[in-house]
């Protein structure tokens, strides 16, 4: 952390034991050039999640910031009025979606973003616009820790398995994909669990009951409290996280407006 933070000239601190770094003293509206992005990327690879408070960014400025990380993806369920590449998440999205393990509002349930996509996002950025007076936190789970703490025999059992992910909850034309149950991070080489209760439907070449029992066990293990960081939002917080190593859960424990802007950076094919 110290080397990348020194390059940025900012103050950093750990967000939690499980993951995350808080990065203070940077204004992305003024300083979001290639050097800054490079240093932030190093911090993200080390900590899997970054909290950057006090970022006053319009939707178009958030999009421009995201494009410095790579190509952006759109989402079939929600778009900002100013650009298709920023998702507006809030009271406009009234629909409840039926996922594998229940019914949730948009963004609810443990998941990694858009795993149904053939090239799912490597990075998500979520920018707080308006918040309820209480509640509305987001929980994040470190999937490197989840994988590394599995029993050795279970790691061996799932090493070469693949799972089917579907996005049909968002519409009949949304694609489905097959990805490895254990994903190898393409930049760090660390392995992580890569299944989630929202989009992962079954494990290939396995009887249905066996697949379901195994997925239940992996879902329960993946979100154990010791792997989790819970973020309490402040307006203008920008939180970036690595979807290759992190799942998240938007906690719907509020009844006041909560508006967020989101960007997702396109990745490659998980391996």
Kinemage of the C-alpha trace (Angstrom):
@kinemage 1
@onewidth
@group {chain A} dominant
@subgroup {mainchain}
@vectorlist {calphas} color= white
{ca unk a 1} P 0.000 0.000 0.000
{ca unk a 2} L 2.738 2.440 0.969
{ca unk a 3} L 4.509 2.546 -2.418
{ca unk a 4} L 1.390 3.160 -4.528
{ca unk a 5} L 0.055 5.661 -1.995
{ca unk a 6} L 3.374 7.515 -1.975
{ca unk a 7} L 3.219 7.807 -5.766
{ca unk a 8} L -0.305 9.246 -5.496
{ca unk a 9} L 0.599 11.598 -2.677
{ca unk a 10} L -2.519 10.601 -0.731
{ca unk a 11} L -3.448 9.126 2.627
{ca unk a 12} L -4.526 5.493 2.638
{ca unk a 13} L -5.842 3.239 5.362
{ca unk a 14} L -7.296 -0.242 5.466
{ca unk a 15} L -11.069 -0.406 5.107
{ca unk a 16} L -11.265 -3.746 6.941
{ca unk a 17} L -9.253 -6.843 7.757
{ca unk a 18} L -10.906 -8.795 4.945
{ca unk a 19} L -10.230 -6.328 2.144
{ca unk a 20} L -10.309 -2.737 1.002
{ca unk a 21} L -8.345 0.481 1.238
{ca unk a 22} L -9.628 3.976 1.867
{ca unk a 23} L -7.883 6.542 -0.368
{ca unk a 24} L -8.178 10.176 0.718
{ca unk a 25} L -6.697 13.374 -0.663
{ca unk a 26} L -7.382 12.845 -4.359
{ca unk a 27} L -9.851 14.757 -6.559
{ca unk a 28} L -10.686 12.692 -9.626
{ca unk a 29} L -12.467 15.625 -11.289
{ca unk a 30} L -9.095 17.417 -11.368
{ca unk a 31} L -6.567 14.583 -11.452
{ca unk a 32} L -7.592 11.382 -13.195
{ca unk a 33} L -4.717 10.960 -15.638
{ca unk a 34} L -2.862 7.813 -16.637
{ca unk a 35} L -0.373 7.970 -13.741
{ca unk a 36} L -3.167 8.252 -11.181
{ca unk a 37} L -5.082 5.384 -12.789
{ca unk a 38} L -1.941 3.238 -12.761
{ca unk a 39} L -1.380 3.846 -9.048
{ca unk a 40} L -5.051 3.228 -8.242
{ca unk a 41} L -4.899 0.003 -10.232
{ca unk a 42} L -1.930 -1.178 -8.141
{ca unk a 43} L -3.878 -0.419 -4.949
{ca unk a 44} L -6.951 -2.192 -6.304
{ca unk a 45} L -4.986 -5.324 -7.173
{ca unk a 46} L -3.558 -5.361 -3.651
{ca unk a 47} L -6.760 -4.629 -1.737
{ca unk a 48} L -9.556 -5.679 -4.165
{ca unk a 49} L -11.671 -2.656 -3.237
{ca unk a 50} L -11.019 1.086 -2.954
{ca unk a 51} L -13.082 3.742 -1.178
{ca unk a 52} L -12.537 7.247 -2.590
{ca unk a 53} L -14.633 9.720 -0.572
{ca unk a 54} L -15.687 13.207 -1.637
{ca unk a 55} L -15.693 12.689 -5.403
{ca unk a 56} L -18.010 15.278 -7.008
{ca unk a 57} L -18.534 13.747 -10.452
{ca unk a 58} L -21.365 14.110 -12.924
{ca unk a 59} L -22.538 11.007 -14.782
{ca unk a 60} L -20.486 12.029 -17.824
{ca unk a 61} L -17.407 12.666 -15.682
{ca unk a 62} L -17.858 9.244 -14.081
{ca unk a 63} L -18.074 7.692 -17.547
{ca unk a 64} L -14.877 9.490 -18.608
{ca unk a 65} L -13.113 8.233 -15.480
{ca unk a 66} L -14.275 4.682 -16.168
{ca unk a 67} L -12.988 4.759 -19.739
{ca unk a 68} L -9.481 5.378 -18.407
{ca unk a 69} L -9.677 1.837 -17.001
{ca unk a 70} L -10.941 0.200 -20.197
{ca unk a 71} L -14.037 -0.241 -22.348
{ca unk a 72} L -17.344 0.100 -20.533
{ca unk a 73} L -20.337 -2.236 -20.678
{ca unk a 74} L -24.000 -1.268 -20.685
{ca unk a 75} L -26.615 -3.009 -18.557
{ca unk a 76} L -29.986 -4.201 -19.914
{ca unk a 77} L -31.982 -3.171 -16.836
{ca unk a 78} L -31.084 0.461 -16.200
{ca unk a 79} L -29.369 3.427 -17.882
{ca unk a 80} L -28.725 7.043 -16.998
{ca unk a 81} L -30.607 9.627 -19.066
{ca unk a 82} L -27.327 11.246 -20.187
{ca unk a 83} L -25.404 8.125 -21.241
{ca unk a 84} L -25.998 4.412 -21.754
{ca unk a 85} L -22.670 3.637 -20.068
{ca unk a 86} L -23.657 4.865 -16.609
{ca unk a 87} L -26.363 2.909 -14.827
{ca unk a 88} L -28.832 4.801 -12.640
{ca unk a 89} L -29.694 2.654 -9.618
{ca unk a 90} L -32.498 3.857 -7.388
{ca unk a 91} L -36.206 4.331 -7.055
{ca unk a 92} L -36.756 4.284 -10.816
{ca unk a 93} L -35.979 0.569 -10.732
{ca unk a 94} L -39.156 -0.773 -9.109
{ca unk a 95} L -39.054 -4.304 -10.477
{ca unk a 96} L -38.161 -7.207 -8.218
{ca unk a 97} L -36.130 -9.891 -9.991
{ca unk a 98} L -36.434 -13.621 -9.333
{ca unk a 99} L -32.985 -15.113 -8.880
{ca unk a 100} L -31.790 -18.651 -8.161
{ca unk a 101} L -32.153 -18.289 -4.402
{ca unk a 102} L -35.035 -15.846 -4.007
{ca unk a 103} L -36.640 -12.578 -5.042
{ca unk a 104} L -34.677 -9.343 -4.594
{ca unk a 105} L -34.853 -5.696 -5.656
{ca unk a 106} L -32.386 -4.755 -8.378
{ca unk a 107} L -28.866 -5.110 -6.966
{ca unk a 108} L -29.937 -7.367 -4.090
{ca unk a 109} L -28.541 -10.803 -3.330
{ca unk a 110} L -24.879 -11.826 -3.251
{ca unk a 111} L -23.347 -11.641 -6.724
{ca unk a 112} L -20.480 -10.553 -8.896
{ca unk a 113} L -21.708 -8.151 -11.567
{ca unk a 114} L -22.977 -9.569 -14.848
{ca unk a 115} L -21.398 -13.017 -14.609
{ca unk a 116} L -23.907 -14.056 -17.270
{ca unk a 117} L -21.917 -11.967 -19.772
{ca unk a 118} L -19.314 -13.661 -21.987
{ca unk a 119} L -16.765 -10.998 -20.937
{ca unk a 120} L -18.054 -9.937 -17.497
{ca unk a 121} L -16.809 -6.754 -15.832
{ca unk a 122} L -13.440 -6.744 -14.182
{ca unk a 123} L -14.163 -3.530 -12.270
{ca unk a 124} L -17.294 -1.855 -10.951
{ca unk a 125} L -17.476 1.746 -9.783
{ca unk a 126} L -20.439 2.834 -7.646
{ca unk a 127} L -20.922 6.537 -6.893
{ca unk a 128} L -23.313 7.651 -4.146
{ca unk a 129} L -25.724 10.417 -5.190
{ca unk a 130} L -28.481 10.454 -2.576
{ca unk a 131} L -28.755 8.330 0.557
{ca unk a 132} L -31.364 7.410 3.162
{ca unk a 133} L -30.970 8.793 6.674
{ca unk a 134} L -30.065 5.293 7.853
{ca unk a 135} L -29.371 1.924 6.244
{ca unk a 136} L -28.473 1.266 2.623
{ca unk a 137} L -25.006 -0.191 3.228
{ca unk a 138} L -23.314 -2.504 0.726
{ca unk a 139} L -21.498 -5.651 1.852
{ca unk a 140} L -18.508 -7.045 -0.063
{ca unk a 141} L -17.006 -10.553 0.221
{ca unk a 142} L -13.396 -11.419 -0.657
{ca unk a 143} L -13.505 -14.495 -2.907
{ca unk a 144} L -9.745 -15.091 -2.765
{ca unk a 145} L -10.099 -15.644 0.981
{ca unk a 146} L -13.179 -17.776 0.361
{ca unk a 147} L -11.297 -20.067 -2.033
{ca unk a 148} L -8.112 -20.242 0.005
{ca unk a 149} L -9.980 -21.241 3.161
{ca unk a 150} L -11.792 -24.182 1.546
{ca unk a 151} L -10.782 -27.682 2.621
{ca unk a 152} L -8.099 -29.070 0.329
{ca unk a 153} L -10.306 -31.938 -0.829
{ca unk a 154} L -13.054 -29.493 -1.827
{ca unk a 155} L -10.571 -27.310 -3.717
{ca unk a 156} L -9.488 -30.409 -5.620
{ca unk a 157} L -13.103 -31.396 -6.307
{ca unk a 158} L -14.043 -28.037 -7.875
{ca unk a 159} L -10.715 -27.302 -9.592
{ca unk a 160} L -11.850 -28.079 -13.145
{ca unk a 161} L -15.611 -27.597 -12.862
{ca unk a 162} L -17.595 -25.137 -14.968
{ca unk a 163} L -20.947 -23.528 -14.194
{ca unk a 164} L -23.793 -22.094 -16.231
{ca unk a 165} L -24.707 -18.429 -15.584
{ca unk a 166} L -27.847 -16.789 -16.949
{ca unk a 167} L -28.978 -13.192 -17.363
{ca unk a 168} L -32.487 -14.025 -18.592
{ca unk a 169} L -33.884 -12.428 -15.422
{ca unk a 170} L -33.247 -9.108 -17.207
{ca unk a 171} L -34.936 -10.105 -20.470
{ca unk a 172} L -35.173 -12.906 -23.037
{ca unk a 173} L -32.389 -11.520 -25.231
{ca unk a 174} L -29.772 -11.272 -22.475
{ca unk a 175} L -26.985 -13.769 -23.019
{ca unk a 176} L -25.993 -16.785 -20.925
{ca unk a 177} L -22.434 -17.956 -20.350
{ca unk a 178} L -20.351 -20.797 -18.950
{ca unk a 179} L -17.467 -19.910 -16.624
{ca unk a 180} L -15.083 -21.836 -14.352
{ca unk a 181} L -16.179 -22.385 -10.755
{ca unk a 182} L -12.671 -21.336 -9.722
{ca unk a 183} L -11.410 -18.267 -11.540
{ca unk a 184} L -7.717 -17.413 -11.903
{ca unk a 185} L -7.095 -13.673 -11.722
{ca unk a 186} L -5.534 -12.670 -15.031
{ca unk a 187} L -3.252 -10.037 -13.443
{ca unk a 188} L -2.249 -11.529 -10.082
{ca unk a 189} L -2.652 -15.260 -10.741
{ca unk a 190} L -4.576 -15.781 -7.472
{ca unk a 191} L -7.558 -18.109 -7.530
{ca unk a 192} L -11.049 -17.136 -6.384
{ca unk a 193} L -14.475 -18.711 -6.150
{ca unk a 194} L -16.579 -17.558 -9.089
{ca unk a 195} L -20.167 -18.665 -8.458
{ca unk a 196} L -23.041 -16.624 -7.064
{ca unk a 197} L -26.622 -17.151 -5.968
{ca unk a 198} L -28.140 -14.648 -8.387
{ca unk a 199} L -26.794 -15.829 -11.729
{ca unk a 200} L -25.176 -19.277 -11.327
{ca unk a 201} L -27.802 -21.917 -12.097
{ca unk a 202} L -25.982 -25.251 -12.193
{ca unk a 203} L -22.635 -26.988 -12.563
{ca unk a 204} L -22.047 -28.670 -15.889
{ca unk a 205} L -21.800 -32.477 -16.201
{ca unk a 206} L -23.166 -33.076 -12.716
{ca unk a 207} L -26.530 -34.506 -11.576
{ca unk a 208} L -29.004 -31.760 -10.667
{ca unk a 209} L -29.271 -32.645 -6.974
{ca unk a 210} L -25.493 -32.929 -6.584
{ca unk a 211} L -24.986 -29.626 -8.399
{ca unk a 212} L -27.488 -27.860 -6.172
{ca unk a 213} L -26.013 -29.216 -2.955
{ca unk a 214} L -22.516 -28.203 -4.006
{ca unk a 215} L -23.623 -24.721 -5.024
{ca unk a 216} L -25.477 -24.244 -1.728
{ca unk a 217} L -22.313 -25.168 0.149
{ca unk a 218} L -20.145 -22.813 -1.917
{ca unk a 219} L -22.621 -19.921 -1.646
{ca unk a 220} L -22.785 -20.277 2.132
{ca unk a 221} L -19.013 -20.498 2.481
{ca unk a 222} L -18.303 -17.580 0.119
{ca unk a 223} L -20.034 -15.005 2.325
{ca unk a 224} L -18.795 -15.965 5.761
{ca unk a 225} L -18.429 -12.865 7.994
{ca unk a 226} L -14.647 -13.072 8.137
{ca unk a 227} L -14.481 -12.496 4.362
{ca unk a 228} L -16.803 -9.472 4.420
{ca unk a 229} L -16.387 -5.684 4.454
{ca unk a 230} L -19.560 -3.636 4.969
{ca unk a 231} L -19.450 -0.132 3.527
{ca unk a 232} L -21.481 2.638 5.140
{ca unk a 233} L -22.026 5.176 2.367
{ca unk a 234} L -21.571 8.923 2.404
{ca unk a 235} L -22.748 11.141 -0.464
{ca unk a 236} L -20.041 11.387 -3.189
{ca unk a 237} L -18.281 8.212 -2.066
{ca unk a 238} L -16.887 6.384 -5.079
{ca unk a 239} L -16.217 2.713 -4.392
{ca unk a 240} L -14.267 0.657 -6.933
{ca unk a 241} L -14.002 -3.100 -6.679
{ca unk a 242} L -12.548 -6.019 -8.593
{ca unk a 243} L -15.303 -8.357 -9.791
{ca unk a 244} L -12.721 -11.080 -10.384
{ca unk a 245} L -12.207 -11.386 -6.631
{ca unk a 246} L -15.200 -9.743 -4.933
{ca unk a 247} L -18.940 -10.368 -4.568
{ca unk a 248} L -21.305 -7.763 -3.166
{ca unk a 249} L -24.772 -7.379 -1.671
{ca unk a 250} L -26.864 -4.177 -1.589
{ca unk a 251} L -28.651 -4.271 1.776
{ca unk a 252} L -32.274 -3.141 1.363
{ca unk a 253} L -33.033 -2.032 4.929
{ca unk a 254} L -34.352 1.471 4.160
{ca unk a 255} L -37.513 3.137 2.849
{ca unk a 256} L -36.155 6.514 1.757
{ca unk a 257} L -34.613 7.462 -1.620
{ca unk a 258} L -31.207 5.994 -2.423
{ca unk a 259} L -29.659 6.927 -5.785
{ca unk a 260} L -26.390 5.580 -7.189
{ca unk a 261} L -24.494 5.877 -10.458
{ca unk a 262} L -22.582 2.804 -11.638
{ca unk a 263} L -19.989 1.994 -14.278
{ca unk a 264} L -18.663 -1.446 -15.195
{ca unk a 265} L -15.386 -2.025 -17.043
{ca unk a 266} L -15.383 -4.846 -19.582
{ca unk a 267} L -13.101 -7.786 -18.924
{ca unk a 268} L -11.949 -10.789 -20.893
{ca unk a 269} L -13.139 -14.387 -20.835
{ca unk a 270} L -12.765 -15.818 -17.301
{ca unk a 271} L -10.276 -18.679 -17.038
